[in-house]
């Protein structure tokens, strides 16, 4: 999984979490249905946004849209439970975009010579996989009336733009190919949903989304790129992190304004993801966020309370206000074979993905991979609109409760 928008279920609330999962599973199943099991590897968070946008504009969006949902069979990543998932043209467009995005990511890693891709045989194999994904994306895109050539062209132009960039080159020159590609994908959702008048504001929202994706990727990779000698837009153009933050904040504000101009049947999930979650993504990339739901010493306003401390201990004793922390109970570790056997059992029952489990070797309690989506950087459980100060999608309610058209 990769992508910029990685929401936490505590921020989304129960209703929007179910909608988000319906689109995530719908994208995964659309990839499998059109291109086989291996294609499910390209499932990513940003690609499914076009599925979310399509459904949000469609008639009956509040209930999943007419013909926009189906019941999927049991899946290991859902704890072998059935679920209502998105399907149809929005999911297929998301699949086409995801295939091309994954192809671009593979090509980028090959160009940078990352890890095993520095070896020529592996790089050749990776290029062949990327080419197949491009072709598969083109077929699926054509089936829903979308020409993925604009995405492939952006990927191809990116290398040339980067080769000409140097100190003093405006950073937005470097982000332009990504902006063009995402603008086209966002705009096409308006045509799929039968709202062509939404194409212009959604193209603007997509352009800013592409800009933000490129910026945040550059910020997060800058140190690693410097260590490996890889090309980085900020370093190459001499752009400071302060300027990158200004551009990122402007993109978030611009996207909010663009989305105001579009008409949605039910825009709550779109608003949550493309206004509030993008702001969280910026905070996470620049290292200015903290998590209220994580473990350890990072406490937020909801960390305290009757369920946070456990039984009260008097001062001076282990666990009390002035005493040392209580000793952890001893854990008995397992050997390699016994641990592997327990791990296999956890995997088969899906606890590794969807539950809380004890580590097969150490006994430490852990959360499953899908338990919290991205809880890193989720900040206060009740995040607020910067335009109205009222609390939105939180762990105490469903969806966005702003009532302020932000």
Steps between C-alpha positions, in 0.01 A plus 500: 500500500619849419343839468478841659151480652518236774214570742462378854171334591475710818483815289263358241235365734311175447287605204780651293734214592253256345476715187879526475539123536231443235708699250828340607359148460323602180826616344679181603224281355479705179871441447458128561194474279656671198866407535543202733625448854847648442349837403365542855855595600445846352208583733580842646331766707524790254366310201176413675421870546359507147257225604400709802450809281292311245262359758474830689361668186270217394128484564428306819855555627386503862403133469781394270334603176274294277705202388810651663538237773496123513553240769845346479583156632722422801854637487797433734567874536146544633526210744319274249189718515281612211467873433324754284761632255505764229492379142426630155665774297642693797682193633627413152630852445677472836651173383629655177654793687655268761664284234664800335602647838662172599677478164637851551619413849681191374666698220607764751663239722674346199634841394628566853651151523332429832591175675486192279391716207860615469569159345439490126307170480264613776462844342413343162236281663357799686475700177306215339258491792457880478429475127234233561337719764497793257327284237251364755422850623441615141250216439304570817510875441366457148212293638383800705581763237826622654820525296787407731744641243487830691633315808768313308604820322538676836725220624710515184530880511598501866851369430564773243371773730722377781807486276460870415426616855771664707555764767247778451253291299150559642390188683160513330671441165609162636157410639311590180489152340355348818248784525385447140452126550298524821289785362391277210410208730298716743316676217396172338305403813255782418426343161457153650254638755301694237603841636720650224475846659709366790793426268658846529509529884601136536781547248626786717472283812687223320773736386558614858486142625775403254707796610463402862583135432822601326595750771442268793683214330798730451491617862477149643778364275744792515731361767502150354559639150792706628654193662462286187581775249155476339338799329263701718294799382562711811873446497537538123308829482633638828150526646491534878272289715330821613411583140387141441274528807353826370421338165349196674277712722388706199412179314284376789315833516457510123358149495243591763388796289486292181286232667254768613423571134414138421158347565482174695209279591686398815837670538578412862769242429652718226514794740651288775771357275588793274474779757573364845711191421717693255577748773600205722720369217682834487551499877631143485744572215646805672517326838262737678231247600455282805268207553239479770426134439847346495668324787795613703559850623310691230186606680224717366196661654316171498779297657403587854187379665361214700617243249847638445682433825351183637462449870637784708828434684600704808805731496841341534409150383561355158251654264412783739557874440840511668612144453675307226295345224364156584708213369375331188384143545757251379450373149598157386638508148440225247756330287522546124284203397237551769478869415460423131218257577317762708560763230342273238197453722462876548530558126240237416252649747579854376597630844825635351291728280182585681530431871710538811747218557805394700826493308579134424854529637507779763141484625466878462146623427467653153234645272420338165616666179151625412394590854557876489576592138759774551488609862837673473450872501130482571527762772196581706218252462265790431674701230349837414435711194747786474224700333234469765652346813231233527592139551488260209508123451608363834502196719183621673284527186468422133633702213545871480284690742619846401184644359719780366564421131874494549 
